[in-house]
C-alpha cells in the first residue's frame, strides 16, 4: 500500500481519492493489528498462479452478489 496515500489523506497525486478508499482504510487498520505485512503489486493476467486464482475467486464471488 502506498504510504504517501495515507499521509496525503488517501489522495493520489492529482488530488482525487484513491480507488476503493474505504476498503484500503479498513485494510490499513487491520494491518496495524498484525505482524509484518508487505503489500506487493502484481500485474494482473500475466500468468502469476496466485493472482490468477484470486481473480477466479473474485469473479465467482461476484456472481453471488445480490443487488438490493
N, CA, C and O atoms as a DFTB+ gen file, in Angstrom:
272 C
 N C O
     1  1       0.861      -1.169       0.000
     2  2       0.000       0.000       0.000
     3  2       0.909       1.234       0.000
     4  3       1.910       1.272       0.715
     5  1       0.570       2.196      -0.769
     6  2       1.369       3.410      -0.903
     7  2       1.234       4.267       0.353
     8  3       0.161       4.805       0.628
     9  1       2.335       4.396       1.123
    10  2       2.301       5.183       2.360
    11  2       1.996       6.653       2.096
    12  3       1.471       7.346       2.968
    13  1       2.324       7.131       0.896
    14  2       2.038       8.531       0.559
    15  2       0.541       8.792       0.531
    16  3       0.098       9.888       0.872
    17  1      -0.242       7.800       0.128
    18  2      -1.695       7.976       0.097
    19  2      -2.218       8.305       1.485
    20  3      -3.009       9.231       1.669
    21  1      -1.763       7.537       2.447
    22  2      -2.230       7.726       3.822
    23  2      -1.808       9.106       4.338
    24  3      -2.609       9.817       4.944
    25  1      -0.568       9.472       4.099
    26  2      -0.070      10.783       4.541
    27  2      -0.805      11.917       3.837
    28  3      -0.932      13.010       4.389
    29  1      -1.287      11.667       2.627
    30  2      -1.949      12.684       1.814
    31  2      -3.475      12.558       1.909
    32  3      -4.194      12.930       0.982
    33  1      -3.962      12.028       3.046
    34  2      -5.400      11.874       3.278
    35  2      -6.071      11.022       2.204
    36  3      -7.176      11.327       1.754
    37  1      -5.383       9.942       1.798
    38  2      -5.908       8.980       0.836
    39  2      -6.235       9.623      -0.512
    40  3      -7.265       9.334      -1.121
    41  1      -5.342      10.495      -0.959
    42  2      -5.470      11.148      -2.265
    43  2      -4.301      10.727      -3.158
    44  3      -3.200      10.471      -2.671
    45  1      -4.546      10.657      -4.457
    46  2      -3.477      10.415      -5.428
    47  2      -2.852      11.751      -5.813
    48  3      -3.320      12.806      -5.384
    49  1      -1.824      11.708      -6.601
    50  2      -1.081      12.924      -6.962
    51  2      -1.961      13.994      -7.607
    52  3      -1.688      15.188      -7.480
    53  1      -3.013      13.566      -8.294
    54  2      -3.895      14.536      -8.957
    55  2      -4.861      15.212      -7.986
    56  3      -5.540      16.174      -8.347
    57  1      -4.922      14.701      -6.742
    58  2      -5.841      15.250      -5.754
    59  2      -7.129      14.467      -5.615
    60  3      -7.936      14.746      -4.728
    61  1      -7.330      13.486      -6.486
    62  2      -8.524      12.638      -6.415
    63  2      -8.348      11.579      -5.331
    64  3      -7.223      11.221      -4.982
    65  1      -9.467      11.079      -4.798
    66  2      -9.399       9.985      -3.837
    67  2      -8.819       8.745      -4.508
    68  3      -9.031       8.517      -5.699
    69  1      -8.082       7.940      -3.732
    70  2      -7.610       6.670      -4.260
    71  2      -8.830       5.787      -4.519
    72  3      -9.852       5.919      -3.847
    73  1      -8.720       4.897      -5.486
    74  2      -9.811       3.973      -5.759
    75  2      -9.973       3.041      -4.567
    76  3      -8.985       2.628      -3.960
    77  1     -11.209       2.711      -4.231
    78  2     -11.515       1.811      -3.117
    79  2     -11.004       2.355      -1.781
    80  3     -10.548       1.592      -0.928
    81  1     -11.081       3.666      -1.606
    82  2     -10.554       4.342      -0.423
    83  2     -11.033       3.693       0.872
    84  3     -10.219       3.404       1.749
    85  1     -12.338       3.458       1.008
    86  2     -12.887       2.911       2.245
    87  2     -12.316       1.526       2.529
    88  3     -11.998       1.205       3.674
    89  1     -12.187       0.709       1.492
    90  2     -11.624      -0.634       1.664
    91  2     -10.161      -0.564       2.077
    92  3      -9.724      -1.329       2.937
    93  1      -9.403       0.340       1.476
    94  2      -7.989       0.472       1.815
    95  2      -7.802       0.958       3.250
    96  3      -6.874       0.526       3.934
    97  1      -8.667       1.841       3.706
    98  2      -8.588       2.317       5.086
    99  2      -8.847       1.152       6.048
   100  3      -8.145       1.006       7.049
   101  1      -9.852       0.325       5.745
   102  2     -10.137      -0.845       6.585
   103  2      -8.950      -1.806       6.599
   104  3      -8.561      -2.302       7.656
   105  1      -8.381      -2.065       5.432
   106  2      -7.224      -2.959       5.349
   107  2      -6.040      -2.409       6.132
   108  3      -5.326      -3.163       6.793
   109  1      -5.830      -1.106       6.062
   110  2      -4.731      -0.483       6.784
   111  2      -4.915      -0.646       8.291
   112  3      -3.953      -0.923       9.009
   113  1      -6.149      -0.476       8.773
   114  2      -6.422      -0.655      10.207
   115  2      -6.193      -2.097      10.637
   116  3      -5.641      -2.343      11.709
   117  1      -6.615      -3.061       9.804
   118  2      -6.393      -4.474      10.120
   119  2      -4.913      -4.802      10.115
   120  3      -4.431      -5.553      10.964
   121  1      -4.186      -4.234       9.149
   122  2      -2.755      -4.497       9.036
   123  2      -2.017      -4.043      10.284
   124  3      -1.038      -4.668      10.690
   125  1      -2.484      -2.953      10.896
   126  2      -1.828      -2.430      12.091
   127  2      -1.917      -3.393      13.265
   128  3      -1.123      -3.297      14.201
   129  1      -2.871      -4.322      13.232
   130  2      -3.048      -5.293      14.314
   131  2      -2.243      -6.567      14.075
   132  3      -2.235      -7.459      14.924
   133  1      -1.570      -6.663      12.938
   134  2      -0.848      -7.879      12.570
   135  2       0.655      -7.650      12.640
   136  3       1.141      -6.526      12.763
   137  1       1.362      -8.764      12.557
   138  2       2.822      -8.693      12.450
   139  2       3.172      -8.137      11.074
   140  3       2.328      -7.517      10.427
   141  1       4.353      -8.342      10.638
   142  2       4.828      -7.794       9.371
   143  2       3.941      -8.191       8.197
   144  3       3.717      -9.374       7.944
   145  1       3.442      -7.188       7.488
   146  2       2.642      -7.401       6.284
   147  2       3.254      -6.541       5.189
   148  3       3.426      -5.334       5.363
   149  1       3.578      -7.155       4.076
   150  2       4.116      -6.426       2.930
   151  2       3.083      -6.415       1.824
   152  3       2.509      -7.452       1.492
   153  1       2.844      -5.244       1.251
   154  2       1.943      -5.105       0.105
   155  2       2.809      -5.157      -1.132
   156  3       3.762      -4.388      -1.264
   157  1       2.482      -6.065      -2.043
   158  2       3.263      -6.229      -3.264
   159  2       2.305      -6.134      -4.452
   160  3       1.317      -6.865      -4.517
   161  1       2.601      -5.235      -5.388
   162  2       1.776      -5.099      -6.584
   163  2       2.107      -6.228      -7.547
   164  3       3.274      -6.473      -7.850
   165  1       1.087      -6.905      -8.021
   166  2       1.245      -7.975      -9.006
   167  2       0.393      -7.603     -10.206
   168  3      -0.811      -7.385     -10.073
   169  1       1.004      -7.529     -11.364
   170  2       0.245      -7.216     -12.577
   171  2      -0.731      -8.339     -12.875
   172  3      -0.380      -9.517     -12.820
   173  1      -1.932      -7.966     -13.183
   174  2      -2.955      -8.959     -13.471
   175  2      -2.798      -9.585     -14.840
   176  3      -2.235      -8.985     -15.756
   177  1      -3.299     -10.785     -14.963
   178  2      -3.361     -11.505     -16.240
   179  2      -1.987     -11.676     -16.880
   180  3      -1.829     -11.583     -18.097
   181  1      -0.988     -11.933     -16.015
   182  2       0.368     -12.155     -16.506
   183  2       0.855     -13.572     -16.201
   184  3       2.040     -13.877     -16.341
   185  1      -0.087     -14.439     -15.776
   186  2       0.278     -15.831     -15.535
   187  2       0.722     -16.135     -14.112
   188  3       1.123     -17.266     -13.834
   189  1       0.664     -15.155     -13.189
   190  2       1.023     -15.411     -11.797
   191  2      -0.059     -16.313     -11.190
   192  3      -1.223     -15.919     -11.112
   193  1       0.324     -17.519     -10.761
   194  2      -0.646     -18.518     -10.310
   195  2      -1.537     -17.989      -9.182
   196  3      -2.758     -18.126      -9.254
   197  1      -0.959     -17.397      -8.159
   198  2      -1.748     -16.891      -7.046
   199  2      -2.714     -15.802      -7.474
   200  3      -3.857     -15.760      -7.019
   201  1      -2.254     -14.925      -8.346
   202  2      -3.108     -13.838      -8.821
   203  2      -4.240     -14.366      -9.699
   204  3      -5.368     -13.880      -9.625
   205  1      -3.940     -15.344     -10.514
   206  2      -4.981     -15.936     -11.368
   207  2      -6.046     -16.615     -10.517
   208  3      -7.234     -16.521     -10.826
   209  1      -5.636     -17.303      -9.441
   210  2      -6.592     -17.953      -8.547
   211  2      -7.430     -16.909      -7.803
   212  3      -8.638     -17.084      -7.644
   213  1      -6.798     -15.827      -7.350
   214  2      -7.535     -14.761      -6.672
   215  2      -8.562     -14.142      -7.615
   216  3      -9.685     -13.849      -7.203
   217  1      -8.190     -13.942      -8.864
   218  2      -9.106     -13.390      -9.854
   219  2     -10.295     -14.327     -10.073
   220  3     -11.439     -13.882     -10.172
   221  1     -10.009     -15.625     -10.146
   222  2     -11.061     -16.617     -10.329
   223  2     -12.040     -16.583      -9.143
   224  3     -13.254     -16.622      -9.342
   225  1     -11.516     -16.512      -7.919
   226  2     -12.368     -16.442      -6.731
   227  2     -13.199     -15.162      -6.719
   228  3     -14.375     -15.184      -6.356
   229  1     -12.589     -14.055      -7.115
   230  2     -13.315     -12.774      -7.140
   231  2     -14.456     -12.817      -8.151
   232  3     -15.559     -12.350      -7.866
   233  1     -14.192     -13.378      -9.329
   234  2     -15.250     -13.480     -10.344
   235  2     -16.380     -14.387      -9.868
   236  3     -17.554     -14.080     -10.071
   237  1     -16.025     -15.509      -9.233
   238  2     -17.037     -16.428      -8.714
   239  2     -17.865     -15.750      -7.620
   240  3     -19.091     -15.865      -7.599
   241  1     -17.187     -15.043      -6.713
   242  2     -17.887     -14.340      -5.639
   243  2     -18.788     -13.256      -6.162
   244  3     -19.859     -13.021      -5.601
   245  1     -18.384     -12.590      -7.221
   246  2     -19.209     -11.501      -7.769
   247  2     -20.529     -12.015      -8.318
   248  3     -21.518     -11.284      -8.361
   249  1     -20.541     -13.266      -8.734
   250  2     -21.769     -13.866      -9.252
   251  2     -22.785     -14.133      -8.129
   252  3     -23.982     -14.276      -8.380
   253  1     -22.289     -14.195      -6.907
   254  2     -23.157     -14.443      -5.743
   255  2     -23.772     -13.163      -5.199
   256  3     -24.688     -13.216      -4.379
   257  1     -23.284     -12.026      -5.641
   258  2     -23.748     -10.734      -5.144
   259  2     -25.174     -10.477      -5.618
   260  3     -25.490     -10.612      -6.800
   261  1     -26.019     -10.105      -4.672
   262  2     -27.407      -9.769      -4.992
   263  2     -27.611      -8.296      -4.698
   264  3     -27.499      -7.864      -3.550
   265  1     -27.905      -7.536      -5.716
   266  2     -28.113      -6.103      -5.544
   267  2     -29.502      -5.860      -4.976
   268  3     -30.488      -6.395      -5.484
   269  1     -29.581      -5.066      -3.938
   270  2     -30.870      -4.767      -3.292
   271  2     -31.345      -3.400      -3.662
   272  3     -32.410      -2.974      -3.215
